[in-house]
Amino acid sequence: MDIADIIVIMLCTYYTNYILKMIFNKKQRVGTQQANIKLDDLRTKPKKTLAEQKEFLNIKYPKRIGKFKWSWKIIPKTILTIVIYILIFRFYFFVFAYFGLKFQLWQAILIVMTLPMLLNLVLEKFKIQKGDLSVFFRGGRKK
């Protein structure tokens, strides 16, 4: 395995984990859908007041309420997250080796650029994702 294969495997690992979280965590999925509906309404307005601009930024980039408090619950959650990423990475590593998939660096760069856009198109059908550049190509109008 060379660097291009590792880049593609890391990208696939990240998006697999993201999609699994969206599929199995209904609370997060519904929250994301509701936030995207509010953001869509604000995007359709060509001229926004200052309050609407602040609301848009608060929805898109929410601030954490309160300060960070240390808890021993953080350690098992972090270890679980690391183990999940390692398992998914090893799975893709095995699949790529089994099928003999080898990528050159230019192919890896092309995949890194196009895969997020394709996944956003699929996730947009389920009203889950709208955080990419494609929302700016609509010109502030609904489809």
C-alpha positions in Angstrom: 0.0 0.0 0.0 1.3 3.4 -0.9 0.2 6.9 0.2 -2.6 7.2 -2.4 -4.3 4.1 -1.2 -4.0 5.2 2.4 -5.6 8.6 1.6 -8.5 6.9 -0.2 -9.0 4.4 2.7 -8.9 7.2 5.3 -11.6 9.1 3.3 -13.7 6.0 3.0 -13.3 5.3 6.7 -14.4 8.8 7.7 -17.5 8.8 5.4 -18.5 5.2 6.5 -18.4 6.3 10.1 -20.4 9.4 9.3 -23.1 7.6 7.4 -23.3 4.9 10.1 -23.8 7.6 12.7 -26.6 9.2 10.6 -28.3 5.8 10.0 -28.3 4.5 13.6 -28.6 7.8 15.6 -32.1 9.1 14.9 -31.7 12.0 17.3 -28.7 13.4 15.4 -30.3 12.7 12.0 -33.6 14.5 12.9 -31.6 17.4 14.4 -29.5 17.7 11.3 -32.7 17.6 9.1 -34.4 20.3 11.1 -31.4 22.6 11.1 -31.1 22.2 7.3 -34.8 23.1 6.9 -34.2 26.3 8.9 -31.0 27.1 7.0 -32.8 26.5 3.6 -35.5 29.0 4.6 -32.8 31.6 5.5 -30.8 30.9 2.3 -33.9 31.7 0.1 -34.0 35.3 1.4 -31.9 37.5 -0.8 -31.5 40.2 1.8 -31.2 39.2 5.4 -31.5 41.4 8.5 -28.7 41.4 11.0 -30.8 39.2 13.3 -31.4 36.7 10.5 -27.6 36.6 9.7 -26.8 35.9 13.3 -29.5 33.2 13.5 -28.0 31.6 10.3 -24.5 31.6 11.8 -25.8 30.2 15.1 -27.6 27.4 13.4 -24.8 26.6 11.0 -22.0 26.9 13.6 -23.6 26.3 17.0 -21.6 27.4 20.1 -21.0 25.0 22.9 -22.9 26.0 26.0 -20.9 25.9 29.2 -17.3 24.9 29.8 -15.6 21.7 29.3 -15.8 19.5 32.4 -13.5 16.5 32.9 -15.3 13.2 33.4 -14.1 9.6 33.3 -16.8 8.8 30.8 -14.7 10.5 28.1 -12.0 7.8 28.2 -14.2 4.9 27.2 -16.0 7.0 24.5 -12.7 8.0 23.0 -11.3 4.5 23.1 -14.5 3.2 21.5 -14.3 5.8 18.7 -10.6 4.9 18.1 -11.5 1.2 17.9 -14.3 1.8 15.5 -12.1 3.9 13.2 -9.4 1.2 13.3 -11.8 -1.6 12.6 -13.3 0.3 9.6 -9.8 1.2 8.4 -8.6 -2.5 8.6 -11.8 -3.6 6.8 -11.1 -1.2 3.9 -7.4 -2.2 4.0 -8.4 -5.9 3.6 -10.9 -5.1 0.8 -8.4 -3.1 -1.1 -5.7 -5.8 -0.7 -8.2 -8.6 -1.6 -9.4 -7.0 -4.8 -5.9 -5.6 -5.7 -7.0 -2.0 -5.8 -4.1 0.3 -6.3 -4.5 4.0 -6.8 -2.0 6.6 -8.1 -1.8 9.9 -6.4 -3.7 11.8 -9.1 -6.5 9.3 -8.8 -6.6 9.7 -5.0 -6.8 13.5 -5.4 -9.6 13.1 -7.9 -11.5 10.8 -5.5 -10.9 13.1 -2.5 -12.4 16.0 -4.6 -15.4 14.1 -6.1 -16.5 11.6 -3.4 -17.7 14.3 -0.9 -19.8 15.9 -3.6 -21.4 12.7 -4.7 -22.2 11.7 -1.1 -23.7 15.2 -0.5 -26.0 14.6 -3.5 -27.2 11.3 -2.0 -27.5 12.7 1.5 -29.4 15.8 0.2 -32.1 13.4 -1.1 -32.7 12.5 2.6 -32.4 16.1 3.7 -29.4 15.3 5.9 -26.5 17.2 4.3 -26.3 20.7 2.7 -22.9 22.0 3.9 -21.1 21.9 0.7 -20.5 24.4 -2.1 -23.4 23.3 -4.2 -25.8 25.4 -2.1 -24.1 28.5 -3.5 -24.7 27.6 -7.1 -28.5 27.9 -6.7 -28.3 31.6 -6.4 -30.4 31.9 -3.3 -33.4 30.2 -4.9 -35.1 26.9 -4.0 -34.9 24.1 -6.5 
